[in-house]
Amino acid sequence: MNHNLAEYHAPVNADVHDIEVIFVEEHDDIINPLGAKGLGENGIVGEAAAVGNAIYHATGKRVRDLPITIHKLL
């Protein structure tokens, strides 16, 4: 939709509505010593792919492994 990353609209704190936290009563010592589990990172899974596609469209060079560095583009 945008021709460059300068016009890309990223959400900020004012754009995010109230977040409801739900605790599941299940203790699991295998995950970590606290037994806590999280699901917060699932919302940003597609970001790296979107940046990779933007770099491909801008340079014509497809990089398939992270991190994308200038050395991989040259």
C-alpha positions as CSV (number, residue, x, y, z in Angstrom):
1,M,0.0,0.0,0.0
2,N,2.8,2.4,0.8
3,H,5.8,3.1,-1.4
4,N,8.3,3.5,1.5
5,L,8.5,2.9,5.2
6,A,8.3,6.6,6.0
7,E,4.5,6.5,5.2
8,Y,3.9,3.2,7.0
9,H,1.5,3.7,9.9
10,A,2.5,1.7,13.0
11,P,0.1,1.6,15.9
12,V,1.1,3.6,19.0
13,N,-0.2,3.4,22.6
14,A,-3.1,5.7,21.8
15,D,-4.3,3.3,19.1
16,V,-4.5,0.3,21.4
17,H,-7.7,-0.3,23.4
18,D,-7.9,-1.8,26.9
19,I,-6.1,-5.1,27.1
20,E,-7.7,-7.8,29.1
21,V,-5.4,-10.2,31.0
22,I,-6.6,-13.7,31.6
23,F,-4.8,-16.0,34.0
24,V,-5.1,-19.7,33.4
25,E,-4.8,-21.7,36.6
26,E,-2.2,-24.2,35.5
27,H,1.3,-24.3,37.0
28,D,4.0,-25.6,34.6
29,D,7.6,-25.8,35.9
30,I,8.9,-27.0,32.5
31,I,8.2,-23.7,30.7
32,N,10.2,-21.6,33.2
33,P,10.8,-21.4,37.0
34,L,7.8,-19.2,37.5
35,G,5.4,-21.4,35.5
36,A,4.3,-18.4,33.5
37,K,3.2,-18.6,29.9
38,G,2.8,-15.8,27.4
39,L,1.0,-15.1,24.1
40,G,2.0,-11.5,23.5
41,E,4.5,-12.0,20.7
42,N,2.0,-13.6,18.3
43,G,0.8,-10.2,17.2
44,I,4.2,-9.3,15.7
45,V,5.0,-12.5,13.9
46,G,4.4,-11.1,10.4
47,E,6.5,-7.9,10.9
48,A,9.8,-9.5,9.8
49,A,8.2,-10.9,6.7
50,A,6.6,-7.6,5.8
51,V,10.0,-5.8,6.2
52,G,11.7,-8.6,4.1
53,N,9.1,-8.1,1.4
54,A,9.5,-4.4,1.4
55,I,13.3,-4.8,1.0
56,Y,12.7,-7.3,-1.8
57,H,10.4,-4.8,-3.6
58,A,12.9,-2.0,-3.1
59,T,16.0,-3.8,-4.1
60,G,15.0,-6.9,-6.1
61,K,17.1,-9.1,-3.8
62,R,15.3,-11.7,-1.7
63,V,16.8,-12.5,1.7
64,R,15.4,-15.6,3.3
65,D,17.2,-15.6,6.7
66,L,17.3,-13.2,9.5
67,P,18.7,-10.8,10.4
68,I,18.7,-8.9,7.1
69,T,22.0,-7.1,6.9
70,I,23.6,-4.9,4.2
71,H,26.1,-7.6,3.5
72,K,23.3,-10.0,2.5
73,L,21.9,-7.4,0.1
74,L,25.3,-6.7,-1.7
